[in-house]
Each structure stands twice: as C-alpha cells, then as structure tokens.
C-alpha cells in the first residue's frame, strides 16, 4: 500500500501523457493483488452465511469514495489547476505508513496458520468454519509439490470448473454496467446544473446505493441460498430503469431512474462476490484463490470497453450506452438465475466442487 500510494503521488508531477500512462501501469501492477487478497481473506474467516455482510462493508468503501469523490471534484472544479492535488490527496490517503504498520498487526493470515493467534484460538477459528457449512480447510490437500507445479494445478482445477465461467460472465455484466458511474456528472449536467453543481448532484446517487448495498448484504445472509435470485432481482430493476432512462426525455425523471439503476448495480456487486466466494468455499485454498482472482480480474476488464459507452455525440439520450447496459443487465438476470438454481442444489454446475 505504501508503494501504491507513493506512485500515485508521483502521478501529480508528470509532464507528459506517456509518463502518466507509464506510472498508471505501475500503479495497476501494485494494486492488482489487493482486491483478490481481500476476497480470499474474507472467504477464509467467515461461513458462507456470514459473508454477504462483510463483502457489503468492503464494497461500501468504494461507494463512499464515489460520494466523497463527487464532493472533492465539485470543490476543485472551479480551479482546474488544482487537479494534480487530487492525485496527491489520493496517494497520501493510501500512502500512510501507519496503515501498513497497523495492518501488519491486525490483519490475520488463515485460521490454521495465523501467528497472531494461540494454538487453541487457531483451532477454534478453524473448527467454527466446519460446523454446518461446506468445509473450508484453508490448507491445500494435495501432496507436497514444487510451487510452480502447485500453481498450474490450481489454475487447471479452477478454470475447468464450469461455474467459474458463469460467475465471470455475471461479474463482467455488473462491472461493465457500473462503468455508468464515469458519466454521472455528464448525465446529471443535463438537468441544467453547472459542471460544479453536477459533481455535487452525484452524491445522492451514491448515498442511496450505500443504503441499498448495506440492506442487501444484511438480509442476504439470512437466506444465503437465495443470493442468485436476489442478484437477478436487482439486475431486473436496473434493466427496467436503464430502458426507461433511454426512452424518457424529462431530465428530472432520468435522474430518479439513474438513482435506482445505480442502487441495483452496486447492491449486486458485493453480493455477487460473496456468492462466488461461498460457492468456491469447499475448494482448496490455492484453487479458491485463483477462482476469486480470475472472477475479479476478468470482471474488471469490463471497465476498458465501458469507458466508451457514452460518447458525447450520443447526448442527451445516450441510446447506445443505455442500450448496452440494458443488454448486459438482461444477460446478468439469466446468468444469476441459473447460478441461483444451481446453488440451491449443491453439486449442480460444479457448486462447491473441488
């Protein structure tokens, strides 16, 4: 995290586009393991019926950063020369030595291997996960093998499981549709607000999403076998709002629809990750790590093409962008309905398979 923040700060001092791209590649490399690592740690300490709340808390950080980002962007839009300060502030938030030091003492390894716990505590943490849930041993059961051979075995076992491809397709749908957030200020500006005011008007969008995400995470743990259908339900709402937004002319109506569209997408983000995590819970640690990293990495590739969905020449309706979002949401409804059906019947579609 220290290196990640330091390089981010350096981006404020670049003098050319090539330098910016080069540093951005380095930032990408340094932050690449963060999200998969978080997913793996959370999946290793909590039962499947406990994970949705934890993943919701994790994703809520991204939602809040979007809200505060809108406030920050609105505050400095009046002075574009202050733009480098965004990078410095973003980097300084990450680049805090205290965070890394505290994390070293607070973050635990796996239940059976954490050095911060006593032997009795490690055994208790491990045994708790085995009670009434798919077994998550947190250790590989394969015979000792060279690291490279073990890694290739984990990749093979992960990628030959049909379920991972369904989860990947579903998560790509969610992340791809969520790239709509890049264009919130542009879409909101159509309400007649100035560029600065438009930045501030994105905050309520994130606020509603934050509440919906929290409620979804809480109640989904009460009915863990229904996660796939809950995701399908949220995506159905987002699908309807996306279609209505493309067909509606009044900007105030479009803003309200955008609020609910966003709430549906953010609520499915955390839930889809907890759904994948609990589904892969019975896999060996290395296989589960590959599976979660693959779903996360492939899903985030959607941000590449998502950045081109709302070109300026398509305003004010942005029919192409909302049409693509609608299509992706429709696909997601089907994918997660299938996964939900498979999740209710373990063993189907490789659910929980090793």
LOMAR-905352 format. One record per residue (C-alpha): chain; x, y, z; residue in three letters; residue number from 1. Coordinates in steps of 0.05 Angstrom, whole numbers. Layout:
% LOMAR-905352
<site 'A', <X, Y, Z>, 'ALA', NUM>,
...
% end
This chain:
% LOMAR-905352
<site 'A', <0, 0, 0>, 'UNK', 1>,
<site 'A', <58, 47, 14>, 'UNK', 2>,
<site 'A', <87, 36, -56>, 'UNK', 3>,
<site 'A', <18, 42, -87>, 'UNK', 4>,
<site 'A', <6, 110, -54>, 'UNK', 5>,
<site 'A', <76, 135, -69>, 'UNK', 6>,
<site 'A', <69, 122, -143>, 'UNK', 7>,
<site 'A', <0, 153, -143>, 'UNK', 8>,
<site 'A', <30, 216, -113>, 'UNK', 9>,
<site 'A', <84, 216, -167>, 'UNK', 10>,
<site 'A', <29, 220, -220>, 'UNK', 11>,
<site 'A', <17, 292, -198>, 'UNK', 12>,
<site 'A', <86, 311, -223>, 'UNK', 13>,
<site 'A', <84, 280, -293>, 'UNK', 14>,
<site 'A', <99, 325, -352>, 'UNK', 15>,
<site 'A', <73, 283, -409>, 'UNK', 16>,
<site 'A', <19, 234, -428>, 'UNK', 17>,
<site 'A', <70, 178, -437>, 'UNK', 18>,
<site 'A', <96, 189, -366>, 'UNK', 19>,
<site 'A', <25, 187, -339>, 'UNK', 20>,
<site 'A', <10, 122, -376>, 'UNK', 21>,
<site 'A', <75, 90, -352>, 'UNK', 22>,
<site 'A', <61, 108, -279>, 'UNK', 23>,
<site 'A', <-11, 85, -286>, 'UNK', 24>,
<site 'A', <14, 17, -309>, 'UNK', 25>,
<site 'A', <59, 13, -248>, 'UNK', 26>,
<site 'A', <0, 32, -203>, 'UNK', 27>,
<site 'A', <-41, -23, -235>, 'UNK', 28>,
<site 'A', <13, -74, -220>, 'UNK', 29>,
<site 'A', <20, -52, -148>, 'UNK', 30>,
<site 'A', <-55, -52, -134>, 'UNK', 31>,
<site 'A', <-71, -115, -174>, 'UNK', 32>,
<site 'A', <-67, -163, -115>, 'UNK', 33>,
<site 'A', <-106, -120, -66>, 'UNK', 34>,
<site 'A', <-177, -139, -85>, 'UNK', 35>,
<site 'A', <-165, -214, -95>, 'UNK', 36>,
<site 'A', <-127, -215, -29>, 'UNK', 37>,
<site 'A', <-186, -183, 7>, 'UNK', 38>,
<site 'A', <-234, -232, -24>, 'UNK', 39>,
<site 'A', <-191, -291, -3>, 'UNK', 40>,
<site 'A', <-182, -268, 68>, 'UNK', 41>,
<site 'A', <-256, -254, 78>, 'UNK', 42>,
<site 'A', <-275, -322, 49>, 'UNK', 43>,
<site 'A', <-226, -356, 95>, 'UNK', 44>,
<site 'A', <-252, -329, 161>, 'UNK', 45>,
<site 'A', <-328, -328, 153>, 'UNK', 46>,
<site 'A', <-380, -380, 139>, 'UNK', 47>,
<site 'A', <-419, -374, 74>, 'UNK', 48>,
<site 'A', <-480, -347, 111>, 'UNK', 49>,
<site 'A', <-436, -293, 143>, 'UNK', 50>,
<site 'A', <-400, -267, 82>, 'UNK', 51>,
<site 'A', <-452, -222, 48>, 'UNK', 52>,
<site 'A', <-450, -170, 104>, 'UNK', 53>,
<site 'A', <-373, -170, 103>, 'UNK', 54>,
<site 'A', <-369, -162, 28>, 'UNK', 55>,
<site 'A', <-421, -107, 32>, 'UNK', 56>,
<site 'A', <-377, -69, 82>, 'UNK', 57>,
<site 'A', <-317, -78, 34>, 'UNK', 58>,
<site 'A', <-356, -52, -26>, 'UNK', 59>,
<site 'A', <-386, 5, 15>, 'UNK', 60>,
<site 'A', <-316, 36, 17>, 'UNK', 61>,
<site 'A', <-318, 42, -59>, 'UNK', 62>,
<site 'A', <-388, 72, -56>, 'UNK', 63>,
<site 'A', <-367, 123, -4>, 'UNK', 64>,
<site 'A', <-305, 141, -44>, 'UNK', 65>,
<site 'A', <-350, 157, -102>, 'UNK', 66>,
<site 'A', <-393, 202, -59>, 'UNK', 67>,
<site 'A', <-334, 238, -28>, 'UNK', 68>,
<site 'A', <-301, 240, -96>, 'UNK', 69>,
<site 'A', <-361, 279, -122>, 'UNK', 70>,
<site 'A', <-354, 328, -64>, 'UNK', 71>,
<site 'A', <-279, 336, -76>, 'UNK', 72>,
<site 'A', <-287, 343, -151>, 'UNK', 73>,
<site 'A', <-341, 395, -142>, 'UNK', 74>,
<site 'A', <-298, 435, -95>, 'UNK', 75>,
<site 'A', <-239, 439, -143>, 'UNK', 76>,
<site 'A', <-275, 442, -210>, 'UNK', 77>,
<site 'A', <-273, 518, -204>, 'UNK', 78>,
<site 'A', <-197, 515, -207>, 'UNK', 79>,
<site 'A', <-173, 464, -257>, 'UNK', 80>,
<site 'A', <-100, 480, -238>, 'UNK', 81>,
<site 'A', <-114, 444, -173>, 'UNK', 82>,
<site 'A', <-126, 378, -210>, 'UNK', 83>,
<site 'A', <-57, 349, -191>, 'UNK', 84>,
<site 'A', <-76, 358, -118>, 'UNK', 85>,
<site 'A', <-128, 304, -128>, 'UNK', 86>,
<site 'A', <-73, 254, -144>, 'UNK', 87>,
<site 'A', <-32, 278, -85>, 'UNK', 88>,
<site 'A', <-90, 271, -37>, 'UNK', 89>,
<site 'A', <-110, 204, -66>, 'UNK', 90>,
<site 'A', <-39, 180, -58>, 'UNK', 91>,
<site 'A', <-30, 208, 12>, 'UNK', 92>,
<site 'A', <-92, 171, 35>, 'UNK', 93>,
<site 'A', <-62, 105, 13>, 'UNK', 94>,
<site 'A', <10, 124, 28>, 'UNK', 95>,
<site 'A', <5, 124, 104>, 'UNK', 96>,
<site 'A', <59, 84, 138>, 'UNK', 97>,
<site 'A', <14, 77, 198>, 'UNK', 98>,
<site 'A', <-38, 39, 157>, 'UNK', 99>,
<site 'A', <13, -12, 135>, 'UNK', 100>,
<site 'A', <41, -20, 205>, 'UNK', 101>,
<site 'A', <-28, -27, 236>, 'UNK', 102>,
<site 'A', <-49, -76, 181>, 'UNK', 103>,
<site 'A', <12, -119, 197>, 'UNK', 104>,
<site 'A', <-12, -128, 269>, 'UNK', 105>,
<site 'A', <-87, -130, 256>, 'UNK', 106>,
<site 'A', <-95, -170, 192>, 'UNK', 107>,
<site 'A', <-93, -244, 204>, 'UNK', 108>,
<site 'A', <-69, -299, 158>, 'UNK', 109>,
<site 'A', <-111, -363, 151>, 'UNK', 110>,
<site 'A', <-144, -393, 213>, 'UNK', 111>,
<site 'A', <-95, -451, 219>, 'UNK', 112>,
<site 'A', <-32, -411, 203>, 'UNK', 113>,
<site 'A', <-42, -343, 235>, 'UNK', 114>,
<site 'A', <16, -327, 281>, 'UNK', 115>,
<site 'A', <-23, -275, 319>, 'UNK', 116>,
<site 'A', <-68, -328, 350>, 'UNK', 117>,
<site 'A', <-54, -382, 400>, 'UNK', 118>,
<site 'A', <-59, -455, 380>, 'UNK', 119>,
<site 'A', <-126, -460, 416>, 'UNK', 120>,
<site 'A', <-153, -398, 380>, 'UNK', 121>,
<site 'A', <-130, -424, 313>, 'UNK', 122>,
<site 'A', <-165, -490, 324>, 'UNK', 123>,
<site 'A', <-228, -454, 347>, 'UNK', 124>,
<site 'A', <-229, -409, 286>, 'UNK', 125>,
<site 'A', <-219, -469, 241>, 'UNK', 126>,
<site 'A', <-270, -514, 274>, 'UNK', 127>,
<site 'A', <-322, -459, 273>, 'UNK', 128>,
<site 'A', <-319, -458, 197>, 'UNK', 129>,
<site 'A', <-332, -533, 194>, 'UNK', 130>,
<site 'A', <-398, -531, 231>, 'UNK', 131>,
<site 'A', <-458, -538, 185>, 'UNK', 132>,
<site 'A', <-424, -507, 125>, 'UNK', 133>,
<site 'A', <-383, -532, 65>, 'UNK', 134>,
<site 'A', <-314, -548, 90>, 'UNK', 135>,
<site 'A', <-261, -495, 82>, 'UNK', 136>,
<site 'A', <-197, -525, 106>, 'UNK', 137>,
<site 'A', <-154, -464, 88>, 'UNK', 138>,
<site 'A', <-98, -512, 70>, 'UNK', 139>,
<site 'A', <-84, -549, 6>, 'UNK', 140>,
<site 'A', <-97, -623, 10>, 'UNK', 141>,
<site 'A', <-52, -640, -49>, 'UNK', 142>,
<site 'A', <14, -675, -36>, 'UNK', 143>,
<site 'A', <75, -631, -29>, 'UNK', 144>,
<site 'A', <97, -606, -97>, 'UNK', 145>,
<site 'A', <141, -551, -126>, 'UNK', 146>,
<site 'A', <107, -482, -123>, 'UNK', 147>,
<site 'A', <103, -476, -199>, 'UNK', 148>,
<site 'A', <70, -544, -206>, 'UNK', 149>,
<site 'A', <21, -528, -149>, 'UNK', 150>,
<site 'A', <4, -462, -183>, 'UNK', 151>,
<site 'A', <-11, -494, -250>, 'UNK', 152>,
<site 'A', <-52, -547, -216>, 'UNK', 153>,
<site 'A', <-93, -494, -181>, 'UNK', 154>,
<site 'A', <-104, -457, -246>, 'UNK', 155>,
<site 'A', <-125, -521, -281>, 'UNK', 156>,
<site 'A', <-174, -542, -227>, 'UNK', 157>,
<site 'A', <-203, -472, -224>, 'UNK', 158>,
<site 'A', <-212, -459, -298>, 'UNK', 159>,
<site 'A', <-241, -528, -313>, 'UNK', 160>,
<site 'A', <-299, -515, -265>, 'UNK', 161>,
<site 'A', <-358, -491, -307>, 'UNK', 162>,
<site 'A', <-384, -449, -250>, 'UNK', 163>,
<site 'A', <-326, -401, -253>, 'UNK', 164>,
<site 'A', <-344, -381, -324>, 'UNK', 165>,
<site 'A', <-415, -365, -304>, 'UNK', 166>,
<site 'A', <-392, -323, -246>, 'UNK', 167>,
<site 'A', <-342, -288, -291>, 'UNK', 168>,
<site 'A', <-395, -272, -342>, 'UNK', 169>,
<site 'A', <-442, -247, -288>, 'UNK', 170>,
<site 'A', <-390, -203, -255>, 'UNK', 171>,
<site 'A', <-368, -174, -321>, 'UNK', 172>,
<site 'A', <-441, -154, -332>, 'UNK', 173>,
<site 'A', <-444, -119, -265>, 'UNK', 174>,
<site 'A', <-377, -83, -271>, 'UNK', 175>,
<site 'A', <-389, -66, -344>, 'UNK', 176>,
<site 'A', <-456, -35, -328>, 'UNK', 177>,
<site 'A', <-427, 1, -268>, 'UNK', 178>,
<site 'A', <-379, 40, -313>, 'UNK', 179>,
<site 'A', <-440, 84, -320>, 'UNK', 180>,
<site 'A', <-412, 118, -258>, 'UNK', 181>,
<site 'A', <-358, 150, -301>, 'UNK', 182>,
<site 'A', <-412, 191, -334>, 'UNK', 183>,
<site 'A', <-454, 212, -275>, 'UNK', 184>,
<site 'A', <-431, 284, -278>, 'UNK', 185>,
<site 'A', <-444, 287, -353>, 'UNK', 186>,
<site 'A', <-513, 256, -346>, 'UNK', 187>,
<site 'A', <-532, 299, -287>, 'UNK', 188>,
<site 'A', <-507, 361, -322>, 'UNK', 189>,
<site 'A', <-566, 352, -369>, 'UNK', 190>,
<site 'A', <-611, 374, -313>, 'UNK', 191>,
<site 'A', <-586, 444, -325>, 'UNK', 192>,
<site 'A', <-535, 447, -269>, 'UNK', 193>,
<site 'A', <-466, 476, -278>, 'UNK', 194>,
<site 'A', <-406, 429, -280>, 'UNK', 195>,
<site 'A', <-392, 443, -206>, 'UNK', 196>,
<site 'A', <-464, 432, -185>, 'UNK', 197>,
<site 'A', <-468, 369, -227>, 'UNK', 198>,
<site 'A', <-410, 339, -187>, 'UNK', 199>,
<site 'A', <-447, 352, -123>, 'UNK', 200>,
<site 'A', <-511, 322, -150>, 'UNK', 201>,
<site 'A', <-476, 255, -158>, 'UNK', 202>,
<site 'A', <-472, 248, -82>, 'UNK', 203>,
<site 'A', <-546, 229, -71>, 'UNK', 204>,
<site 'A', <-537, 174, -124>, 'UNK', 205>,
<site 'A', <-482, 142, -83>, 'UNK', 206>,
<site 'A', <-519, 154, -17>, 'UNK', 207>,
<site 'A', <-579, 113, -39>, 'UNK', 208>,
<site 'A', <-533, 59, -66>, 'UNK', 209>,
<site 'A', <-497, 56, 1>, 'UNK', 210>,
<site 'A', <-561, 43, 39>, 'UNK', 211>,
<site 'A', <-586, -9, -11>, 'UNK', 212>,
<site 'A', <-519, -44, -10>, 'UNK', 213>,
<site 'A', <-519, -48, 66>, 'UNK', 214>,
<site 'A', <-590, -75, 69>, 'UNK', 215>,
<site 'A', <-578, -125, 14>, 'UNK', 216>,
<site 'A', <-516, -152, 49>, 'UNK', 217>,
<site 'A', <-551, -158, 116>, 'UNK', 218>,
<site 'A', <-614, -194, 92>, 'UNK', 219>,
<site 'A', <-578, -238, 41>, 'UNK', 220>,
<site 'A', <-541, -273, 97>, 'UNK', 221>,
<site 'A', <-608, -293, 125>, 'UNK', 222>,
<site 'A', <-625, -330, 61>, 'UNK', 223>,
<site 'A', <-557, -349, 31>, 'UNK', 224>,
<site 'A', <-587, -400, -18>, 'UNK', 225>,
<site 'A', <-627, -343, -50>, 'UNK', 226>,
<site 'A', <-567, -299, -68>, 'UNK', 227>,
<site 'A', <-570, -314, -142>, 'UNK', 228>,
<site 'A', <-644, -296, -145>, 'UNK', 229>,
<site 'A', <-633, -233, -104>, 'UNK', 230>,
<site 'A', <-580, -211, -154>, 'UNK', 231>,
<site 'A', <-627, -227, -212>, 'UNK', 232>,
<site 'A', <-680, -184, -178>, 'UNK', 233>,
<site 'A', <-634, -124, -171>, 'UNK', 234>,
<site 'A', <-610, -131, -242>, 'UNK', 235>,
<site 'A', <-682, -134, -266>, 'UNK', 236>,
<site 'A', <-694, -67, -232>, 'UNK', 237>,
<site 'A', <-631, -39, -264>, 'UNK', 238>,
<site 'A', <-653, -66, -331>, 'UNK', 239>,
<site 'A', <-721, -32, -326>, 'UNK', 240>,
<site 'A', <-690, 33, -303>, 'UNK', 241>,
<site 'A', <-639, 32, -359>, 'UNK', 242>,
<site 'A', <-692, 21, -413>, 'UNK', 243>,
<site 'A', <-736, 75, -383>, 'UNK', 244>,
<site 'A', <-678, 124, -379>, 'UNK', 245>,
<site 'A', <-663, 115, -453>, 'UNK', 246>,
<site 'A', <-736, 126, -471>, 'UNK', 247>,
<site 'A', <-751, 183, -423>, 'UNK', 248>,
<site 'A', <-740, 256, -441>, 'UNK', 249>,
<site 'A', <-751, 296, -376>, 'UNK', 250>,
<site 'A', <-684, 302, -342>, 'UNK', 251>,
<site 'A', <-712, 301, -271>, 'UNK', 252>,
<site 'A', <-745, 234, -285>, 'UNK', 253>,
<site 'A', <-680, 208, -314>, 'UNK', 254>,
<site 'A', <-643, 229, -252>, 'UNK', 255>,
<site 'A', <-690, 189, -207>, 'UNK', 256>,
<site 'A', <-684, 129, -253>, 'UNK', 257>,
<site 'A', <-608, 136, -251>, 'UNK', 258>,
<site 'A', <-610, 134, -175>, 'UNK', 259>,
<site 'A', <-647, 67, -175>, 'UNK', 260>,
<site 'A', <-606, 39, -233>, 'UNK', 261>,
<site 'A', <-543, 53, -194>, 'UNK', 262>,
<site 'A', <-571, 24, -129>, 'UNK', 263>,
<site 'A', <-586, -41, -164>, 'UNK', 264>,
<site 'A', <-517, -47, -194>, 'UNK', 265>,
<site 'A', <-479, -31, -130>, 'UNK', 266>,
<site 'A', <-522, -77, -89>, 'UNK', 267>,
<site 'A', <-506, -135, -136>, 'UNK', 268>,
<site 'A', <-431, -122, -136>, 'UNK', 269>,
<site 'A', <-418, -143, -64>, 'UNK', 270>,
<site 'A', <-470, -198, -66>, 'UNK', 271>,
<site 'A', <-441, -229, -129>, 'UNK', 272>,
<site 'A', <-372, -232, -97>, 'UNK', 273>,
<site 'A', <-399, -264, -33>, 'UNK', 274>,
<site 'A', <-440, -312, -75>, 'UNK', 275>,
<site 'A', <-377, -333, -114>, 'UNK', 276>,
<site 'A', <-337, -337, -50>, 'UNK', 277>,
<site 'A', <-386, -383, -15>, 'UNK', 278>,
<site 'A', <-394, -425, -77>, 'UNK', 279>,
<site 'A', <-318, -436, -82>, 'UNK', 280>,
<site 'A', <-314, -445, -6>, 'UNK', 281>,
<site 'A', <-301, -520, -7>, 'UNK', 282>,
<site 'A', <-243, -513, -55>, 'UNK', 283>,
<site 'A', <-171, -518, -33>, 'UNK', 284>,
<site 'A', <-142, -451, -15>, 'UNK', 285>,
<site 'A', <-98, -444, -76>, 'UNK', 286>,
<site 'A', <-155, -463, -123>, 'UNK', 287>,
<site 'A', <-203, -416, -88>, 'UNK', 288>,
<site 'A', <-152, -360, -92>, 'UNK', 289>,
<site 'A', <-145, -370, -167>, 'UNK', 290>,
<site 'A', <-221, -373, -176>, 'UNK', 291>,
<site 'A', <-234, -309, -138>, 'UNK', 292>,
<site 'A', <-177, -272, -171>, 'UNK', 293>,
<site 'A', <-200, -295, -240>, 'UNK', 294>,
<site 'A', <-271, -272, -230>, 'UNK', 295>,
<site 'A', <-248, -205, -202>, 'UNK', 296>,
<site 'A', <-195, -193, -257>, 'UNK', 297>,
<site 'A', <-239, -212, -315>, 'UNK', 298>,
<site 'A', <-297, -173, -287>, 'UNK', 299>,
<site 'A', <-256, -110, -282>, 'UNK', 300>,
<site 'A', <-234, -117, -354>, 'UNK', 301>,
<site 'A', <-303, -91, -369>, 'UNK', 302>,
<site 'A', <-280, -23, -348>, 'UNK', 303>,
<site 'A', <-239, -19, -412>, 'UNK', 304>,
<site 'A', <-297, -21, -461>, 'UNK', 305>,
<site 'A', <-345, 10, -411>, 'UNK', 306>,
<site 'A', <-308, 76, -416>, 'UNK', 307>,
<site 'A', <-332, 83, -488>, 'UNK', 308>,
<site 'A', <-406, 70, -478>, 'UNK', 309>,
<site 'A', <-429, 143, -471>, 'UNK', 310>,
<site 'A', <-394, 186, -524>, 'UNK', 311>,
<site 'A', <-412, 260, -524>, 'UNK', 312>,
<site 'A', <-444, 256, -593>, 'UNK', 313>,
<site 'A', <-498, 210, -565>, 'UNK', 314>,
<site 'A', <-526, 261, -516>, 'UNK', 315>,
<site 'A', <-577, 274, -490>, 'UNK', 316>,
<site 'A', <-609, 205, -494>, 'UNK', 317>,
<site 'A', <-545, 164, -498>, 'UNK', 318>,
<site 'A', <-585, 109, -530>, 'UNK', 319>,
<site 'A', <-525, 66, -547>, 'UNK', 320>,
<site 'A', <-497, 67, -476>, 'UNK', 321>,
<site 'A', <-563, 52, -442>, 'UNK', 322>,
<site 'A', <-578, 0, -494>, 'UNK', 323>,
<site 'A', <-513, -37, -479>, 'UNK', 324>,
<site 'A', <-525, -31, -404>, 'UNK', 325>,
<site 'A', <-595, -59, -414>, 'UNK', 326>,
<site 'A', <-569, -117, -454>, 'UNK', 327>,
<site 'A', <-516, -133, -401>, 'UNK', 328>,
<site 'A', <-566, -130, -345>, 'UNK', 329>,
<site 'A', <-612, -177, -383>, 'UNK', 330>,
<site 'A', <-555, -226, -391>, 'UNK', 331>,
<site 'A', <-538, -220, -317>, 'UNK', 332>,
<site 'A', <-610, -235, -298>, 'UNK', 333>,
<site 'A', <-606, -301, -335>, 'UNK', 334>,
<site 'A', <-536, -319, -311>, 'UNK', 335>,
<site 'A', <-551, -308, -237>, 'UNK', 336>,
<site 'A', <-618, -343, -242>, 'UNK', 337>,
<site 'A', <-581, -405, -268>, 'UNK', 338>,
<site 'A', <-528, -398, -213>, 'UNK', 339>,
<site 'A', <-583, -388, -161>, 'UNK', 340>,
<site 'A', <-617, -451, -184>, 'UNK', 341>,
<site 'A', <-551, -489, -182>, 'UNK', 342>,
<site 'A', <-535, -461, -114>, 'UNK', 343>,
<site 'A', <-599, -488, -84>, 'UNK', 344>,
<site 'A', <-578, -557, -108>, 'UNK', 345>,
<site 'A', <-505, -566, -89>, 'UNK', 346>,
<site 'A', <-464, -605, -137>, 'UNK', 347>,
<site 'A', <-501, -577, -197>, 'UNK', 348>,
<site 'A', <-456, -535, -243>, 'UNK', 349>,
<site 'A', <-396, -552, -201>, 'UNK', 350>,
<site 'A', <-424, -516, -140>, 'UNK', 351>,
<site 'A', <-375, -523, -84>, 'UNK', 352>,
<site 'A', <-335, -573, -125>, 'UNK', 353>,
<site 'A', <-262, -584, -116>, 'UNK', 354>,
% end
